[in-house]
Amino acid sequence: MGEARTQLGWLEANLFIHPLFENDAHAPRCRAVLESVLAGAAEGWVDWITLHELSYVLPRVLPGRFTRRQDVCDYLLGYLTCETVFADDKDTMIDTLCLWAKATARFGDVRLAVLAERRKMAVCTVNASDVASVPNTYPG
């Protein structure tokens, strides 16, 4: 019988940011926490708001490392695809992140487009180009 995993609860954005800085006082502990998740010793949840925050913070705090959206996507997928990381509608979260990496639209707009496509709905927006993959119901 295996050991029970440590329950971390919600994984906040700073947990993913601090380990990226060598001289950050929180870096070693945050790295250890994330390593325990990757190793399967701990588990936690990621919320959409955390993913959204990371999508814009990472390129701003480390522009040399996160020069492209794909860099952000690859970093976050390393955690999101772990069996010890949970999220509401995780498949949609991963699909949104991957589509955002290839798009020019903002993260929230990409999320709406993915949700609209999955639910066979439209999006009502002035900026039709942000959700070009789904119907736009903006009256005009």
Secondary structure, 3 states (H helix, E strand, C coil): CCCCCEEEEECCHHHHHHHHCCCCCCHHHHHHHHHHHHCCCEEEECCHHHHHHHHHHHHHHCCCCCCCHHHHHHHHHHHHCCCCEECCCHHHHHHHHHHHHHCCCCHHHHHHHHHHHHCCCCECCCCHHHHCCCCECCCC
